[in-house]
Amino acid sequence: MCVRYPWLRGACLKLLAIYPSQQGQGLGRDIIQWLELHHLRNLWTLVSSFNHDARHFYQKMGFVEIGQLDDFIVAGYDEILLRKVSI
């Protein structure tokens, strides 16, 4: 996990990686919940448009797609800006 804080009145999750053998055990969910408890209201991240598994995971965790950055990292691929607001 790599987090940039402060970032837009919250934190930006820049990297979340879990070994394939450890996936599906709730570790990602636990990390997101820990970040929510420690980093104010806004939690942000970027996900590549082709990374359907990551997009599905973040959607399940309550993130909302805010915008799209065309060709942001690699030409022909877009990055999706996601935000989760905790109350």
N, C-alpha and C positions, 0 to 999 in steps of 0.2 A: 504494500500500500504506500502510496505517495500522495500527500495532501499539501496544497498551497493554502496558507492561512495567514492573514486575512485575505479574502478575495470577494468583492461585491457583497459586503455585509454578511459574510458567511465563509465557507470553505469550498475549495475546488478539489475534487477527487481526481487527481491526474493519472493515477495508475491503481488498478485493483487486479491482482493476479493470484490465482489459487491453482496449485498443482492439479492436473486432471484427476489424479487418484483421490484427491480430497474434495473435489467438487460434488455438489448435490447433498452436502451434509449440513448446510445452514451457515457455513462460515462467512460467505458473502453477506448474507442477511445480518449476521451478528456485527460485522464491520460497519455496515451502513447504520445500524441502530446505535452503535457506539459513537460514530461521527455525529449523528443527530443530537446526542446528549451533550457533546462537547464543543460544538461549533455553531452556536446561535441558530438563527431561523433558516438560513439559506444554505443548501448544499447543491453544488453545481458539478457537472461533469460533461465531457465530450465523448461521443461514441461514433465510430465510423458507420456510415450508412449501410455498408455491406455486412456488418457484424450483427446479424439477426439475433443470435443468442444473447449478446450483451444488451441489445435494445429491449428484448423480452424481459430479461432480469431486472433492468432498471425500471421498466414499466410496472412489473410486479411489486417493486419496492416503493412505488408511489411517485416516481419521477415523471415529469411532464416535458414533452418536447417543446422547446421555446423557439428555436430557429435552426436554420441550416447554413453552414459555411461551405460554399461551393469550392471545390478544388483546394481546400485549406491546407492539407498535408501532401496529398498526392493528386496530380492531375487526373481527372475522371472519377474521383471519389470524393464524397462530401462528408463533412463531420456534422453531427447533430448535437446542438447544445441542449442539455437537460437540466432541469431544476426541480428540487424537492423543497417545499416549504414546510417546516415543522412549527407547530404552534405550542 
